[in-house]
Amino acid sequence: MDCASWSGAPARRSPTLENVTHVLERPGIVLGIAALVLNEGATDENAREVIAAAVDSGVVALDTARAYARVDDDGVGERLAAEGRASRPGLPIITKAGHYRAGASAWHSDGSAARLRSDAERSVELLGAPLDLLLLHRADRVDDLEESVTTLAALREEGLARAVGLSNASVELIDRALAVAPIDAVQNRLGLGVDAFTEYHHCRDAGLDFFAYAPFGGPRAAPLATRVPRVWMLAAARGVSVHRLALAAVLGALPGLWPVIGSTRVESVRDAMVAATEEIDDELRDALLGDLDSRGVPV
């Protein structure tokens, strides 16, 4: 899932890229379902509670995938997302194709036309509607990216998906995709104080929405407070969590970016959702930008 480095080449636009619209209507927080399904000890009961809390608290979309599955249930991740949307019809759901669970500890990637079409059809069946955003899950592992993008574009043209894009894509892969057909979005890992903003800026230049998963860095990263100490000090002064204020700062400082969080507790997801209504001022923006600059990953 590592982000590849920027080649420095300018974004290549398809002649019809200007027809691509934003996937989501407003900025905000996206809830990723992966940890709710794949973590050790994960239960459907807890997943439903966390998803319901996110939906009730104003989440702007749910993020799932064909790969968020159990060995004996290939559709659990998408089924949970569909159940969550039932209380708020129209809530966008992002899903991903071309990467699937093959065993207890094994996942395989397949970006072929047959696999992507099969995955998309299964996702539509599970979600009960055309797909809001369908992403090629492991763009960095497919054998023929051009075939994959051609298939995604066909699925969009046929109405199975409203928007399509890539996940885990370097600048080179994004440009290769754009040379084949318009895409709408990219989802990559972007941990604050850990990962560079190369692909984010490239997507901004190309007019693509950017979804940043693992914004807190993931389980192996140093604690967030140690990576954004200026934001942490502001959070302490304002009486809120550093996670909430960091998300608010991201929304205020990085237009066109939607954080995809992986909360597994009701309390955490409710706290995170408040970020979308938190006051965002110059002091907070400067704190985040200063923290990232000091970590060697400036915006």
Secondary structure, DSSP 8 states (H G I E B T S, - for coil): --------------TTGGG---SSSS---EEE-HHHHHSTT--HHHHHHHHHHHHHTT-SEEE--TTS-BTTBTTHHHHHHHHHHTTSTT--EEEEESEEEEETTEEEE---HHHHHHHHHHHHHHHTS-BSEEEETTTTT-S-HHHHHHHHHHHHHHTSBS-EEEES--HHHHHHHHTTS---EEEEE--TTTS-SHHHHHHHHHT-EEEEE-TT--TTS--HHHHSHHHHHHHHHHTS-HHHHHHHHHHHH-TTEEEEE---SHHHHHHHHGGGGS---HHHHHHHHHHHHHTT---
